[in-house]
Amino acid sequence: MIRLDDRLLEQLGLDALPASHRRALLMAIYQELEIRVGVRLAAQMDGRQLNEFEGFVAVGDKASALAFLEREFPLYKRVVEEEFDRLRTEIGTQLSDIQALSQVYGDVHVVVTPLPDPWKASAKAAGQ
């Protein structure tokens, strides 16, 4: 199971970052992982599958979207794991840069404004 929390940052050697920087980094990791997995899975979908999946997203139906992935792409969890491992490796090669930037902006409180959740935005637009 993938956990995006302070334990991950500790494993990466980034647990000494200020709390606001840790939150911002975890949010960035989550968003990047979501993009990478989405791109890989979408590339494997045919038109019917893409339309069906986008339909679930449009109405904010996470349960049906998950059931769809489990039915149509039973190995999707492997894609998530692979992309997570790649991302961890990339972060590992950039530790000194991340730490240096954190020191430069150490006194700056980082406010994390998450990207809009496509599930909530889609459901709201659909009037739910």
N, C-alpha and C positions, 0 to 999 in steps of 0.2 A: 504494500500500500504506500502510495506517495503521500508524504506529509510536507506541506509547505509551512514551516514554523521555525521558531528559534533553534530547534534541534538541528534542522537542515543547515542553518547558518553556522552553527557550532561545528558541524562536520566539515563544512567548507572553510573554516577558519575565519569566519566573519562575525563571530558572536560579540566582538568588542566594539562593533559599530554602535553609535547612539540609537536609541529605540526608534526614533522617527526615521532614521536611515534604514534600519532593519525592516520596518514596515514597508517602506517604499521599495526596497529591494525585493521583498517577498511578493509584493503586488506586481512588480515588473516581471518576476519569474513566472508567476501564474499567467499573466497576460501573454507572455512570449510562448509558454508551453501550450496554451489554448490555441494560439495562432498556428504554431507548427503542427500540432495534431490535426487541426481543422484542415489545413492545406493538404496534408498527406491523405486524409480520409476522403476529402472532396475529389482529389485527383483519381481516386479509385471508383467513384460513384458514376453510374450511368445517369442519363437524364431523368429517368423515372425515380431512381433512388434520391437524386439531388432534390427533385421537386417534393418528394414525400418528406424528406428530412427537413427541408426549408419550411414546409407546412407546419411541422411540429414547433419549430422555432418561432414561426409567425404568430402562433397562438400561445406561446409560452408553456407548451406541454413537455416538460422535462422527462416525465415518466415514459411517454411514448417515444421520445427521441432516444432515450437510453435503451428501451426495448428494441427499437429499430436497429441501433448499432449492434446490440447483442445478436439479433437475428441475421442481419445482412453482413456484418463484419465481426464475426465471433472472435477474431484476434485483435480487435481494436485496442484492448488493454495492453497488448504487446507494443503497439505503436506508441501509446502513451509512455510506457516504460522506456522505450528506445529514445524517444525525444527528450524525456527527462534526463536520461543518462548523458545524452549529447550536451544538453544545456548545462548540467553539472560540470562536465569536463571543460566546457568553454568558460564557465565562471572560474573554475580552478586555474585556468591559464591567465586570468585577468585579476587575480586577487590583489596584487600590488597596486594596480590602477584603481580598483574599487576602494581600497583602504586609503590611498592618497587623496582621492576625491572626497572621501568622507572627512579626512582631516582638513582639507581646504574649506569645506563647508560645515565644519564641525559645530560652529556656533549658530548655524542657520537651522531653524526648525523646518523640517520637510513636512509639508502638508500633502497627504496622499489623497488625491481625488480620483477614485476609481473610474474607469471607463464605464459608460452605461451598460448595464447588464442586458444583453440582447433578449433574454427570456422575459424580463420584466417589461422592457420597452415594447416588445412585440405584443405581449398580452394587453398592455395598456392601449396600444394602437388598435387592437382588435376589439376594444371595448369591454375587456374582462376585468 
